[in-house]
Amino acid sequence: MIKAKREVEALTRYVAPLEGRRPMLRLDFNENTVGPSPRVVEAIRQLPPQEYATYPEYEGLVEAYAEFVNVPPEHVAAFNGVDGAIHAIFDAFGEKGDIFLTTIPTFGYYRPCALQHGMVLEEVPYEMDLSYPLDEVKKRLRENPRLFFICNPNNPTGTLIEPDEILELARLASETLIVVDELYVSFTGKSVIPQALTYENVIALQSLSKAAGIAGLRLGFAIGPPRLVELVSRVTGPYDINAFAVAAGKAALSDRGYIDLYVEEVKKAKEWSIEQLKNFGIKYFSDGGNFLLVWPPDDCEKIVSALRNEGILVRSMKGKPLIDGSFRLTIGTREQMKRFFEVFLRLLKTQ
Ligand SMILES: Cc1ncc(COP(=O)(O)O)c(C=O)c1O
């Protein structure tokens, strides 16, 4: 029998429940719930068939993102989603036996990437009130881990810390590569960029999957010192990003107004949703990002499945430390949240 690497044999596959979601109200994956700018749709329509037959060209893509975040282009590299960037970071820096430090619960893809490289996992739990375990993380950073990931705001808790606090951690641990996953930065406005550009050990990750609404096309970016960004780019394939993503990405970045409008709508919808939760005495936790955690008074699994039967998807946090018994609710538009609460409150009454 042919065996994979020992680490891979021991791994369980990272699978997300992604099938059959199209007809539903999708409040389960923190995506944009209305879709991207019309310019994106137009750009894809305009792609002549010869573009399908040709390997993609990347000219102008990194420059467009650099301009979007107002940094020089040599600080930016593009990847097949931030997932692609995360994988590449572990490929480039994840050495067997070295420490990978992060918090728990956090984004689920870091763990398999660390394990497949034989890294030693150190996962510091969030505090009981879901605030960031800053003191414990500082302590662990003294052991000079090889890699440290901070998801800010954290998916799934939403926990958000100030960029200055992250940069203080980076100063404490100059031998550690600090990766700041800023997937939800459009909703918080809090980034380590541009300050982190002068640090030799900090990379920020941002994506067009969420506010920009092109999760299906897969386009993410790493921003950091040119040397680090170049090292991470060495381990990817030459055509990892496809031609549709390139066209769509440039079009999305040309329409900042559309992204801003969506973010404003989500912020209003989030405020409104929190009011509902307060009014009805339902336990929740909300900090940064286009999502929050809800603890239904009754059995969480039952309500998640009843919502699904009504055509509404939310993400159960079953089995996750500290947040078991809750579900993660993506915030869409006010209209969509109204629909969610109508159904949710009715189900709570009848359960
Ligand atoms: C914190 C975090 N990082 C990374 C990703 C993956 O992003 P992308 O779609 O750009 O691969 C997600 C997706 O949900 C996420 O929540």
The ligand as a Tripos MOL2 file, in Angstrom:
@<TRIPOS>MOLECULE
LIG
   16    16     1     0     0
SMALL
NO_CHARGES

@<TRIPOS>ATOM
      1 C1        -10.4590   34.2340    8.8420 C.3       1 LIG1
      2 C2        -10.4700   33.6980    7.4630 C.ar      1 LIG1
      3 N1         -9.3170   33.5740    6.8010 N.ar      1 LIG1
      4 C3         -9.2880   33.1020    5.5370 C.ar      1 LIG1
      5 C4        -10.4400   32.7070    4.8990 C.ar      1 LIG1
      6 C5        -10.3590   32.2040    3.4870 C.3       1 LIG1
      7 O1        -10.4410   33.3070    2.6310 O.3       1 LIG1
      8 P1        -10.4130   33.1800    1.0470 P.3       1 LIG1
      9 O2        -11.8280   33.0200    0.5940 O.co2     1 LIG1
     10 O3         -9.7800   34.4390    0.5640 O.co2     1 LIG1
     11 O4         -9.5900   31.9630    0.7410 O.co2     1 LIG1
     12 C6        -11.6770   32.8040    5.5650 C.ar      1 LIG1
     13 C7        -12.9140   32.3790    4.9010 C.2       1 LIG1
     14 O5        -13.9560   32.2740    5.4840 O.2       1 LIG1
     15 C8        -11.6920   33.3320    6.8830 C.ar      1 LIG1
     16 O6        -12.8190   33.4680    7.5670 O.3       1 LIG1
@<TRIPOS>BOND
     1     1     2 1
     2     2     3 ar
     3     2    15 ar
     4     3     4 ar
     5     4     5 ar
     6     5     6 1
     7     5    12 ar
     8     6     7 1
     9     7     8 1
    10     8     9 2
    11     8    10 1
    12     8    11 1
    13    12    13 1
    14    12    15 ar
    15    13    14 2
    16    15    16 1
@<TRIPOS>SUBSTRUCTURE
     1 LIG1         1 GROUP 0 **** ****
